[in-house]
């Protein structure tokens, strides 16, 4: 089985870093839980909601990458989920260097066959499906796992099964709230429906 994974909020709990970076970028006294709600939709919507220019996206990327290096950790039981499949591929808006740094810090890099940093590699941002098409052409992708609708829309366009992590408010084929349940809640059902 080959799985395409989102990174932020799916493999690693990077939302505290994303929120902290966003608040610093805004130069406002924002409520972190409200910022998180907007960021979980997508950063483009959050930028618009708070009146922040898209011209500052690179500044935001630098801020959240800095905070992520300090505070981001993988979700519990992630390693067991990664080791239970053949190929794991990441497609992320995050810079490849910061993704690799976090994977290496927690000795998880060995589980990944490829890491695609969407913008660095010239793809349009999700929900555009071009980065997913690229990965699908290299590997037979069986499942896409993400925590936001933005992560799953490209998979649905390409008729690939989807799993939503910690978010039952988006359209997905499978749902799970902990990686301790991944094998039974997702892989078990996927195999039975194949």
Buried (B, 14 or more C-beta within 10 A) or exposed (E): BBBBBBBBBBBBBBBBBBBBBBBBBBEEEBEEEEBBEBBBEBBEEBBEBBEBEEEEBEEBBEBBBBBBEEEBBBBEBBBEBBEBBEBBBBBBBBBBEBBBBBBEEBEBBEBBEBBBBBBEEEBEBBBBBBBBBBBBEBBEBBBBBBBBBBBBBBBBEBEBBBBBBBBEEBEBBBBBEBBBBBBEBBBEBBEEEE
